[in-house]
Amino acid sequence: MKFTDGFWQLRPGVTALYAQEAYDIEATDATADGPGLVVTAPTSVISQRGDTLNRPVLTVTLSSPLEGVVRVRISHHRGRAWHGGFGLPGAVDGGAGEASVAVDGGVLATGPLTARVAPGAPWSLSFEQDGVRLTGSGRKAQGYIQLAQATDAAHGVAGNARGGLGAPRSATYVHEQLDLGVGELVYGLGERFGPLVKNGQTVEIWNADGGTSSEQAYKNVPFYLSSRGYGVLVNDPGHVSFEVGSEAVERVQFSVAGEELEYFVIAGPTPKDVLTRYTALTGRPPVVPAWSYGLWLSTSFTTDYDEATVTSFIDEMARHELPVSVFHFDCFWMREFNWCDFEWDPRVFPEPSAMLARLHEKDLRVCVWINPYIGQRSPLFDEAASQGFLVKRPDGSVWQWDLWQAGMGLVDFTNPEATAWYQSKLRALVDQGVDCFKTDFGERIPLDVAYFDGSDPERMHNLYTQLYNQAVYDVLVEARGEGEAVLFARSATAGGQTMPVHWGGDSTSTFESMAETLRGGLSLAFSGFAHWSHDIGGFEGTPDATVFKRWTAFGLLGSHSRFHGSGSYRVPWAFDEEAVEVTRVFTHLKMHLMPYLFQTGVDAAATGLPTLRPMQLEFPDDPAVAYLDQQYMLGRDLLVAPVLSASGDVEFYLPAGTWTNLLTGEEVQGGSWRRENHGFTSLPLYVRPGAVIPWGARSDRPDYDYLDGLRLRVFPGGEGEASVTVTNPDGRSQSFRVNLSEVTR
């Protein structure tokens, strides 16, 4: 949110009070994290006693919830109860403790990170890592902002404003500005579909259903990662506005409504170190089941289907040797206008339990679509309304509208009884044979409401998805056990990575949308999400065969892969015969790569590092990768450059070293750009120098014994020995020591 008019002036109607000096600095144990600093920061320099009168101050508290992480809270008036931040399991379970936090004068040190408050004027708060300054808060950085009620000082309202879903305008804000160094780049802030580098952008953290071709996002995360080797999390689940060098061009500004702002600075020094610490604080993903890495085939959205249609798709995939692991039933498994009543449409699926049993006999898992809305026609609407299970308006009436489902209400997950009621409907489906749920929506959350537990509607707008996904995920953990539970979720915020998998939302069926989808996945990876998918071929419209085949290759070189669309089926033979061959080649390739991919997921549970990795994450010291957003690393060792053109031409960058084309065995020297032309059964897929790729023996399924018939493919360019671990779906693991001079592939 922009408050200034150039370097010197404020926008009309804006009053700003800035921290001007550290008047006094007090060491204290009275923080939630233990030892810390409390700084009194007047909004003018105090030169005489009389200056202390009629003068607001900002109280700045520093502490450390986790080694290498500094918490900063800026408060104007603390008498109002703080609205609270995200659930932070690392701050509760793994706090830094007194032994790892040192407080001396205006200095707080935790691990490699030091926060330093300079006494007196001008205001100066700096953050150093191993003695090197990373960033800091200086003149006019910490501000308390007041807006005249009638002013339009802010540049706009965040999020989807339709139906009053946009972020409300507040009378007061608190902001911080942290310095941007020369050449410093900013990444992350959730699944964003614009440029991967966020410098120069205004980013509104406000969940919205805007599609991939807009600046809005389904998964907003107020966390960014700097190319200088640190991260920043704004601990506010409500509307956070970021100006990334787009107002004060030498700084990143972030602001929240109200009287207090809390943020964390997270040490590196590498981007991987930052993500490891960030996910230690906010939570890491569990190990997801091996079967979920296989191909997911969907009915699509508005298509006509019944059991015969579903069976014909599955049998035809088998006939073409195209392994399918999960069959997904989208919205119309329930009767129209009844979403959600969690009942199979009896006109189309008269024997759902028997049908699910028949699908299981074909060695398939079953996923069904759900959302947190209850349409007025649903038999469950009156049941939920009568028991107070739906979100209400301030006057006590049930909140309703007609967008999506006529007269729909919203389940109030802040009410434990409502959550248990909703979960009971899901348990009935699990008992029938449903294996997992696609948790759609969760972004269109209104503000003119009153929650059961009194939650602030603004903060609940983004946080609602966390409660929704958690309610569903808990049912699956209870029924299937740890390691078997998996979602296919659209909306999220900070901490959502603990309930995988998430997919990229509604894209169009074009190369442009394929590229923006990839940018969204890379941005989400920088935001701590390890598992991610997207609709192969695009959701809106029907792709031509060229787009479908190129997107199929891209989609099968990720953690999770799903064929899904809106008004047309996404079975490959619907496009052309070559699409069948493309699907076969890349599905079989993914099955062979399962020992490598599954181990990457196991490692993610321990480190928080994603499967799909931006180049900047793996090669932070190579300046050539800083802006790359049309290629990625799949795990540590595989470089993928999707073909984003009808001609098959693709341009990409290989870092230094000897890289090997996984598909052809060709060895090429990196440290330069390459231009290649590829047919549909090929794309740039290169193995990192010196990599050892565990290669599975089977191509027909993802969940097999990886150690049976395992090959270790050793690639040139490395020295010495490498250690490789392979973990089986059943949890058994084996480690291997490999001499990198062995180059048999």
C-alpha positions in Angstrom: 0.0 0.0 0.0 1.5 3.3 -1.0 1.5 6.2 1.4 4.0 8.6 -0.1 4.0 11.1 -3.0 7.6 10.9 -4.2 10.6 11.0 -1.9 9.6 14.1 0.2 5.8 14.2 0.3 2.9 12.2 1.7 -0.3 11.4 -0.3 -3.3 13.6 0.5 -5.0 12.5 3.7 -2.0 10.6 5.0 -0.4 11.4 8.3 2.8 9.5 9.2 4.8 9.2 12.4 8.2 7.5 12.1 10.6 6.0 14.7 13.2 8.7 15.0 15.6 7.4 17.6 16.2 4.6 20.0 15.6 6.6 23.2 16.3 3.7 25.5 17.1 0.0 25.0 16.2 -2.5 27.7 17.2 -6.1 28.0 14.4 -8.3 29.2 13.3 -11.9 29.7 9.6 -10.9 29.5 9.1 -11.9 25.9 7.3 -15.0 24.6 10.7 -16.2 23.4 12.7 -15.5 26.5 15.6 -13.0 26.4 15.1 -10.0 24.2 15.2 -6.2 23.8 12.5 -3.6 24.3 13.2 -0.3 22.5 11.4 2.9 23.1 11.4 4.8 19.8 9.8 8.3 19.9 8.4 9.8 16.8 10.7 12.8 17.1 14.1 13.3 18.5 14.0 14.0 22.2 16.3 16.9 22.9 14.7 18.1 26.2 12.3 16.9 28.8 9.4 18.8 27.3 9.8 16.8 24.1 8.5 13.7 25.8 5.0 15.3 26.2 2.2 14.8 23.7 4.5 12.7 21.6 3.6 9.2 20.3 6.2 6.5 20.6 6.7 3.1 18.9 7.6 0.2 21.2 9.9 -2.2 19.3 10.5 -5.6 20.8 13.2 -8.0 19.6 13.5 -11.7 20.5 14.4 -15.0 19.0 11.8 -17.9 18.7 14.3 -20.2 16.9 18.0 -20.1 16.4 18.9 -17.9 13.4 15.5 -16.1 13.5 14.8 -12.7 15.0 11.3 -11.6 15.9 10.5 -7.9 15.6 7.2 -6.4 16.9 6.4 -2.8 16.3 3.6 -1.5 18.5 1.8 1.9 18.7 -1.0 1.2 21.2 -0.6 -2.2 22.9 -3.8 -1.9 24.9 -5.8 -3.6 22.1 -5.4 -7.4 22.2 -3.1 -8.4 19.3 -5.0 -10.3 16.7 -2.4 -13.0 16.6 -0.3 -14.4 13.8 0.2 -17.8 12.2 0.5 -21.0 14.0 4.2 -21.5 14.3 5.1 -25.0 15.4 8.8 -24.1 15.4 8.4 -21.3 17.8 6.5 -23.6 20.2 8.5 -26.8 19.8 11.9 -25.7 18.9 12.5 -22.3 20.5 15.9 -20.8 20.5 16.2 -20.9 24.3 18.5 -18.9 26.5 21.6 -20.9 25.6 21.5 -19.8 21.9 20.4 -16.2 22.4 22.8 -13.5 23.6 21.6 -10.0 24.5 24.2 -7.3 25.1 23.3 -3.6 25.1 21.5 -3.0 21.8 22.6 -6.3 20.3 20.6 -9.6 20.1 22.5 -12.5 18.6 21.0 -15.9 17.7 23.0 -18.4 15.7 24.6 -16.7 12.7 22.1 -13.7 12.9 22.6 -10.5 14.9 20.1 -7.7 15.3 21.7 -4.4 16.3 19.9 -1.3 17.5 22.0 1.8 17.5 21.3 4.0 20.6 20.0 7.6 20.0 19.2 9.2 16.7 18.8 8.6 13.9 16.8 5.4 14.1 18.8 2.4 13.0 18.1 -1.3 13.3 20.4 -3.6 11.3 20.6 -7.3 10.7 24.0 -9.0 10.2 24.9 -12.5 9.3 28.3 -13.7 10.4 29.4 -10.1 10.7 28.1 -9.0 7.3 25.2 -6.6 7.1 22.2 -8.0 5.3 19.6 -5.3 5.6 18.1 -2.9 8.1 15.5 -0.4 9.1 16.6 3.2 9.0 15.1 6.7 8.6 11.4 6.8 7.9 11.3 3.0 7.9 9.2 2.1 10.9 6.0 4.1 10.5 2.6 4.5 12.1 0.2 5.7 9.4 -3.2 7.4 9.8 -5.6 7.9 6.9 -8.3 10.4 6.6 -11.5 8.4 6.3 -12.5 10.0 3.0 -9.1 9.7 1.4 -8.1 7.4 -1.4 -4.5 7.6 -0.4 -3.9 3.9 -0.9 -3.5 2.8 -4.5 -6.3 0.3 -4.4 -8.1 -2.5 -2.6 -6.5 -5.9 -2.5 -8.0 -9.1 -3.8 -11.2 -9.9 -5.5 -13.5 -7.0 -4.8 -16.6 -8.6 -6.2 -19.3 -9.0 -3.6 -17.2 -7.2 -1.0 -14.4 -9.7 -0.8 -11.6 -7.1 -1.1 -9.5 -6.1 1.8 -11.1 -3.3 3.8 -9.6 0.1 4.1 -8.3 0.9 7.6 -7.8 4.2 9.4 -4.4 3.2 10.7 -1.5 1.1 9.5 1.9 0.1 10.7 4.7 -0.3 8.2 8.3 -1.3 8.1 10.9 -0.8 5.4 14.0 -2.9 5.0 16.9 -1.9 2.8 17.4 -3.4 -0.6 21.1 -3.5 -1.6 22.5 -2.9 -5.0 21.6 -5.9 -7.2 19.5 -7.5 -4.4 16.6 -9.5 -5.7 13.4 -10.6 -3.9 11.5 -13.9 -4.5 8.5 -15.7 -3.0 5.3 -14.2 -1.6 3.2 -17.2 -2.5 2.1 -18.7 -5.8 2.3 -15.6 -8.0 2.0 -15.8 -11.8 3.8 -12.7 -12.8 7.6 -12.2 -13.0 9.5 -14.5 -10.6 11.7 -11.6 -9.4 9.4 -9.4 -7.3 11.4 -6.2 -7.5 9.3 -3.3 -8.7 6.1 -5.0 -7.9 3.3 -4.2 -5.5 2.1 -7.5 -4.0 -1.1 -7.8 -2.0 -1.3 -10.8 0.4 -5.0 -11.5 0.0 -6.4 -14.8 -1.2 -8.6 -14.5 -4.3 -10.0 -16.6 -7.0 -8.5 -14.7 -10.0 -7.1 -17.4 -12.2 -3.4 -17.7 -13.2 -3.6 -14.9 -15.8 -4.0 -12.2 -13.1 -2.0 -10.5 -10.3 -4.2 -12.2 -7.8 -3.2 -15.4 -6.1 -4.9 -18.4 -4.5 -1.9 -19.1 -2.2 -0.7 -15.9 -0.6 2.3 -16.2 1.7 3.8 -13.0 3.4 7.3 -14.4 3.2 10.0 -13.4 0.8 13.5 -14.7 0.2 16.4 -12.3 -0.7 19.2 -13.1 -3.0 21.5 -11.9 -0.2 20.7 -15.0 1.8 18.0 -14.1 4.3 14.2 -14.3 4.5 11.4 -12.2 6.0 8.1 -13.4 7.2 5.4 -10.9 8.2 3.5 -12.7 11.0 0.0 -11.6 10.0 -2.6 -13.8 8.5 -4.6 -10.8 7.3 -4.0 -8.3 4.5 -0.3 -7.5 4.1 0.8 -5.1 1.4 4.3 -5.3 0.0 6.0 -2.6 -2.0 9.1 -4.3 -3.3 11.2 -1.4 -4.4 8.0 0.0 -5.9 7.5 3.0 -3.5 10.8 3.5 -1.7 12.9 2.0 -4.5 15.8 1.3 -2.2 13.6 -0.7 0.2 11.0 -3.4 0.7 8.0 -1.9 2.5 5.3 -4.1 4.2 2.3 -2.7 6.0 -0.6 -4.1 8.0 -3.8 -2.5 9.3 -4.1 -1.7 13.0 -1.7 -0.8 15.8 1.0 -3.5 15.6 3.2 -5.3 13.1 5.3 -8.4 13.7 7.9 -9.8 11.4 10.7 -12.3 11.5 14.1 -12.0 9.8 15.5 -15.5 9.0 19.1 -16.2 8.4 20.8 -18.2 5.6 23.4 -17.9 4.4 22.2 -19.9 1.4 18.6 -19.8 0.0 18.3 -23.5 1.1 19.3 -22.6 4.6 16.7 -19.9 4.7 13.9 -22.3 3.6 15.1 -24.9 6.0 14.8 -22.4 8.9 11.6 -20.9 7.6 9.9 -24.3 7.4 11.3 -25.2 10.8 9.4 -22.2 12.1 6.1 -22.6 10.1 6.0 -26.4 9.6 7.3 -29.0 7.1 5.4 -31.3 4.8 4.9 -34.9 5.7 6.0 -37.7 3.5 3.2 -38.2 0.9 2.3 -41.6 -0.4 4.2 -43.0 -3.3 1.0 -43.7 -5.3 0.2 -40.0 -5.3 3.2 -39.3 -7.5 1.5 -41.3 -10.3 -0.8 -39.9 -12.9 -4.2 -38.5 -11.8 -6.9 -38.7 -14.4 -10.0 -36.5 -14.0 -13.6 -36.4 -15.3 -13.0 -32.7 -15.9 -15.5 -30.1 -14.7 -18.6 -29.7 -16.8 -18.3 -32.8 -18.9 -20.9 -35.5 -18.9 -19.8 -38.7 -17.2 -21.0 -41.8 -15.4 -19.4 -45.1 -14.4 -19.4 -46.3 -18.0 -17.5 -43.2 -19.1 -15.0 -43.5 -16.2 -14.4 -47.2 -16.9 -13.9 -46.6 -20.6 -11.2 -44.0 -19.8 -9.4 -46.2 -17.4 -9.6 -49.3 -19.7 -8.4 -47.3 -22.6 -5.4 -45.9 -20.6 -4.5 -49.4 -19.7 -4.8 -50.6 -23.3 -2.3 -47.9 -24.3 0.0 -48.8 -21.4 -0.5 -45.5 -19.7 -0.4 -46.1 -16.0 -3.0 -44.2 -13.9 -2.8 -44.1 -10.1 -5.7 -41.9 -9.1 -9.1 -41.3 -10.7 -10.7 -38.0 -9.7 -14.4 -37.2 -9.8 -14.9 -33.5 -10.1 -17.9 -31.4 -9.0 -20.8 -33.2 -10.7 -20.4 -36.4 -8.8 -22.9 -34.6 -6.7 -26.2 -33.4 -8.0 -26.3 -29.8 -9.4 -27.3 -27.1 -7.0 -26.6 -29.5 -4.1 -22.9 -28.7 -3.6 -22.0 -29.7 -1.1 -24.2 -32.5 0.2 -21.5 -35.2 -0.1 -24.0 -37.6 -1.7 -23.4 -39.3 -5.1 -25.9 -38.2 -7.7 -28.2 -41.2 -7.7 -29.3 -40.5 -11.3 -25.7 -41.1 -12.5 -24.1 -43.2 -9.7 -26.8 -45.4 -8.3 -24.3 -47.8 -6.6 -21.4 -45.7 -5.5 -19.9 -48.2 -3.0 -19.9 -50.9 -5.6 -18.5 -48.6 -8.2 -15.6 -47.6 -5.8 -14.9 -51.2 -5.1 -14.7 -51.9 -8.8 -12.2 -49.0 -9.2 -10.1 -50.3 -6.4 -10.1 -53.7 -8.1 -8.4 -51.9 -11.0 -5.7 -50.9 -8.5 -6.8 -47.2 -8.5 -7.2 -44.7 -5.7 -10.2 -42.4 -5.9 -10.3 -38.7 -5.3 -13.5 -36.6 -5.1 -14.0 -32.9 -5.3 -15.4 -30.9 -2.3 -15.5 -27.3 -1.1 -16.5 -25.6 2.2 -19.7 -24.2 0.8 -23.2 -25.5 1.4 -25.8 -24.5 -1.2 -29.3 -23.6 -0.1 -30.8 -26.6 -2.0 -28.5 -29.0 -0.2 -30.3 -31.0 2.5 -27.4 -30.1 4.7 -28.1 -26.4 4.6 -30.9 -26.4 7.1 -29.1 -28.9 9.2 -26.0 -26.8 9.5 -27.9 -23.5 9.8 -30.1 -24.8 12.6 -27.1 -25.9 14.7 -25.1 -22.7 14.1 -22.5 -24.4 11.9 -22.5 -21.7 9.2 -20.8 -18.4 9.3 -23.2 -15.6 10.4 -23.6 -12.0 9.7 -23.2 -9.6 12.6 -27.0 -9.5 13.1 -27.0 -13.3 13.7 -28.5 -14.3 10.4 -26.7 -16.8 8.1 -24.3 -15.2 5.6 -25.4 -16.2 2.1 -24.8 -15.2 -1.5 -25.6 -16.6 -5.0 -22.1 -16.7 -6.5 -21.0 -20.3 -7.2 -23.9 -22.0 -5.6 -27.4 -20.4 -5.2 -27.9 -19.3 -1.6 -24.7 -20.9 -0.4 -23.5 -20.6 3.2 -20.0 -21.0 4.5 -19.0 -23.7 7.1 -17.6 -22.0 10.3 -14.5 -23.9 11.0 -13.8 -21.8 14.1 -16.6 -23.7 15.7 -15.3 -27.1 16.8 -18.8 -28.7 16.6 -19.2 -27.4 13.0 -15.8 -28.8 12.1 -16.7 -32.2 13.6 -20.0 -32.2 11.7 -18.2 -31.4 8.4 -15.7 -34.1 9.1 -18.4 -36.7 9.8 -19.7 -36.2 6.2 -16.2 -36.9 4.9 -15.7 -40.0 7.1 -18.8 -41.5 5.4 -17.2 -41.0 2.0 -13.9 -42.5 3.3 -15.8 -45.5 4.6 -17.4 -45.9 1.2 -13.9 -46.1 -0.4 -12.8 -42.5 -1.2 -9.1 -42.2 -0.7 -8.4 -38.5 -0.9 -10.1 -35.2 -1.5 -9.6 -32.2 -3.8 -10.2 -29.3 -1.5 -11.3 -26.6 -4.0 -12.0 -22.9 -3.2 -11.4 -21.5 0.2 -10.5 -18.0 -1.1 -13.9 -16.3 -1.5 -14.2 -15.5 2.2 -16.4 -12.5 3.2 -15.7 -9.8 5.7 -19.2 -8.7 6.8 -19.5 -11.7 9.1 -19.1 -12.8 12.7 -17.2 -16.0 13.5 -18.2 -18.4 16.3 -14.9 -17.8 18.1 -14.9 -14.0 17.6 -12.0 -14.1 15.0 -11.2 -10.9 13.2 -12.9 -11.3 9.7 -10.0 -9.6 8.0 -7.4 -12.0 9.5 -9.7 -15.0 8.9 -10.0 -14.2 5.1 -6.6 -15.8 4.4 -6.5 -18.1 7.4 -9.8 -19.7 6.6 -8.2 -22.0 4.1 -5.8 -23.3 6.8 -8.8 -24.4 9.0 -10.6 -25.9 6.0 -7.7 -27.9 4.7 -6.7 -29.0 8.2 -10.2 -30.3 8.9 -10.1 -32.5 5.8 -6.5 -33.5 6.2 -7.1 -34.7 9.7 -9.9 -37.0 8.6 -7.5 -38.7 6.1 -4.7 -39.0 8.6 -7.2 -40.6 11.1 -8.5 -43.0 8.4 -5.4 -43.8 6.3 -2.6 -43.1 8.7 0.5 -40.9 8.5 2.2 -41.2 5.1 -1.1 -42.1 3.3 -3.0 -38.8 3.7 -2.9 -36.5 0.7 -5.0 -33.5 -0.5 -5.3 -31.8 -3.8 -5.8 -28.2 -2.5 -6.1 -24.9 -4.3 -5.9 -22.2 -1.6 -3.3 -21.8 1.1 -1.3 -19.4 3.2 1.8 -19.6 5.4 2.0 -23.1 6.9 -0.2 -24.7 4.2 2.8 -26.7 3.1 2.1 -29.0 6.0 -1.0 -30.4 4.2 0.1 -31.3 0.6 -0.5 -31.4 -2.3 -1.5 -28.0 -3.8 -2.3 -27.3 -7.4 -1.9 -24.2 -9.5 -5.5 -23.1 -10.1 -7.4 -22.1 -13.2 -5.1 -21.6 -16.1 -6.0 -21.2 -19.8 -5.0 -23.7 -22.5 -2.2 -21.7 -24.0 1.6 -21.6 -24.0 1.4 -18.2 -22.2 -0.6 -19.8 -19.4 1.7 -22.7 -19.3 4.6 -20.3 -18.7 2.7 -18.3 -16.0 1.8 -21.6 -14.3 5.4 -22.5 -14.1 6.2 -19.1 -12.6 3.5 -19.7 -10.0 5.1 -23.0 -9.1 8.6 -21.5 -8.8 7.3 -18.6 -6.7 5.4 -21.1 -4.4 8.6 -23.2 -4.1 10.4 -20.1 -2.8 7.6 -19.8 -0.3 8.2 -23.1 1.4 5.9 -25.5 -0.5 7.5 -28.8 -1.4 4.7 -30.5 -3.4 2.9 -28.8 -6.3 0.8 -29.7 -9.4 -1.2 -28.0 -12.1 -3.8 -28.8 -14.7 -2.0 -30.5 -17.6 -3.2 -28.8 -20.8 -4.7 -25.9 -18.9 -8.2 -25.6 -17.4 -10.2 -23.1 -19.3 -10.8 -23.9 -23.0 -9.5 -26.9 -24.9 -5.8 -26.9 -25.8 -4.7 -27.7 -29.3 -2.7 -30.9 -29.6 0.6 -29.0 -29.6 -0.1 -27.3 -26.3 -1.4 -30.5 -24.8 1.6 -32.5 -25.7 4.1 -29.9 -24.6 2.2 -29.5 -21.3 2.1 -33.2 -20.8 5.9 -33.5 -20.8 6.1 -30.5 -18.4 3.4 -31.8 -16.1 4.9 -35.3 -15.8 8.3 -33.8 -14.7 7.1 -32.6 -11.4 6.1 -34.0 -8.0 2.4 -34.5 -8.9 0.7 -34.8 -12.3 -3.0 -34.4 -13.2 -5.0 -34.4 -16.4 -7.9 -32.0 -15.8 -9.9 -29.4 -17.7 -13.2 -27.5 -17.7 -15.5 -28.3 -20.5 -13.6 -31.1 -22.3 -12.0 -34.4 -21.4 -8.2 -34.5 -21.0 -7.6 -38.1 -22.2 -4.7 -38.1 -24.6 -6.4 -39.9 -27.5 -8.9 -37.0 -27.7 -6.1 -34.9 -29.2 -4.1 -37.2 -31.5 -2.3 -40.5 -31.5 1.0 -38.8 -30.9 -0.4 -37.4 -27.6 -0.8 -41.0 -26.5 2.8 -41.7 -27.3 4.0 -38.5 -25.4 2.0 -39.5 -22.4 3.5 -43.0 -22.5 7.1 -41.8 -22.8 6.9 -39.3 -19.9 4.7 -41.4 -17.7 7.1 -44.3 -18.0 10.0 -42.0 -17.4 8.5 -40.7 -14.2 7.9 -44.2 -13.0 11.6 -45.0 -13.5 12.5 -41.9 -11.6 10.3 -42.7 -8.6 13.3 -43.8 -6.4 14.8 -40.3 -7.0 11.5 -38.4 -6.7 10.2 -40.2 -3.6 13.5 -39.7 -1.9 13.2 -36.0 -2.7 9.9 -36.0 -0.9 11.3 -37.8 2.1 14.1 -35.2 2.2 11.5 -32.4 2.0 9.9 -33.7 5.2 13.3 -33.3 6.9 14.5 -30.1 5.3 11.5 -28.3 3.8 13.3 -28.1 0.4 10.9 -28.4 -2.6 10.8 -30.9 -5.3 10.4 -28.3 -8.1 13.3 -25.9 -7.4 14.0 -22.5 -8.9 17.5 -22.3 -10.5 18.3 -19.6 -7.9 17.8 -22.1 -5.1 20.4 -24.6 -6.5 22.9 -22.1 -8.0 22.8 -19.0 -5.8 26.3 -18.0 -6.7 25.7 -18.0 -10.5 24.5 -14.5 -11.5 23.2 -15.9 -14.8 20.3 -17.7 -13.1 19.0 -14.7 -11.2 16.0 -14.0 -13.4 15.4 -17.4 -14.9 11.7 -18.5 -14.8 11.3 -20.8 -17.8 13.3 -23.7 -16.4 13.8 -25.4 -13.1 15.5 -28.2 -11.2 13.5 -31.3 -10.4 15.1 -32.2 -7.1 18.8 -31.5 -6.8 20.1 -33.1 -10.0 17.7 -32.8 -12.9 17.3 -29.7 -15.0 14.1 -29.3 -17.0 13.3 -26.6 -19.6 9.7 -27.0 -20.8 9.1 -26.3 -24.4 6.9 -23.2 -24.5 6.5 -22.8 -28.3 4.7 -24.5 -31.1 7.9 -24.7 -33.1 9.7 -26.8 -30.6 12.4 -24.2 -30.1 13.6 -23.7 -26.6 16.3 -21.5 -25.1 17.8 -22.3 -21.7 20.9 -21.9 -19.5 23.2 -24.6 -18.2 25.4 -23.7 -15.3 29.1 -24.6 -15.4 30.2 -28.2 -15.7 29.6 -31.3 -17.8 25.8 -31.9 -18.1 24.3 -35.0 -19.6 21.1 -35.3 -21.6 19.1 -37.9 -19.7 17.1 -38.9 -22.8 20.0 -39.2 -25.3 23.2 -39.5 -23.2 24.8 -36.5 -25.0 27.3 -34.7 -22.8 27.6 -30.9 -23.1 29.6 -28.2 -21.4 27.6 -25.7 -19.3 28.3 -22.2 -18.3 26.4 -20.9 -21.3 23.0 -20.6 -23.0 21.7 -23.2 -25.4 19.2 -23.2 -28.1 17.6 -26.5 -29.1 14.7 -27.8 -31.1 12.7 -30.7 -29.8 10.0 -33.1 -31.0 7.1 -33.9 -28.8 8.6 -36.9 -27.1 11.6 -34.8 -26.0 12.6 -31.7 -24.1 15.8 -30.4 -22.5 16.3 -32.7 -19.5 19.8 -32.6 -18.3 21.6 -34.3 -15.4 23.8 -32.3 -13.1 27.5 -32.9 -13.3 28.6 -35.8 -11.0 25.0 -36.8 -10.1 23.9 -40.3 -9.2 20.3 -41.0 -10.2 18.6 -44.0 -8.6 16.7 -45.6 -11.5 13.8 -47.8 -10.8 13.1 -51.1 -12.6 9.4 -50.6 -13.3 7.5 -48.3 -15.6 3.9 -49.3 -14.8 3.3 -47.9 -11.4 4.9 -45.4 -8.9 4.5 -47.6 -5.7 6.8 -50.5 -6.1 9.9 -51.9 -4.4 12.5 -49.5 -5.5 15.4 -51.6 -4.3 14.3 -54.6 -6.4 16.2 -54.2 -9.7 17.5 -50.7 -8.8 20.2 -49.1 -11.0 22.5 -46.3 -9.8 23.2 -44.2 -12.9 26.4 -42.3 -12.4 27.0 -39.2 -14.5 30.3 -37.5 -15.5 31.6 -34.3 -14.0 32.0 -35.2 -10.4 34.9 -36.2 -8.2 35.4 -38.5 -5.2 32.5 -40.3 -3.6 28.8 -39.6 -3.3 26.3 -40.9 -0.9 22.9 -41.9 -2.2 19.9 -43.0 -0.1 16.8 -44.8 -1.5 13.7 -45.0 0.6 11.0 -47.5 -0.3 7.3 -46.6 0.0 7.1 -49.0 2.9 9.7 -46.9 4.8 12.7 -49.2 4.3 15.8 -47.4 3.2 19.3 -48.2 2.0 22.3 -45.9 1.5 25.0 -46.4 -1.1 28.5 -45.0 -1.5 29.3 -44.4 -5.1 32.7 -43.8 -6.8 32.0 -40.9 -9.2 34.7 -42.2 -11.6 32.1 -44.9 -12.6 30.2 -43.3 -15.5 28.1 -46.2 -16.7 24.6 -44.7 -17.2 
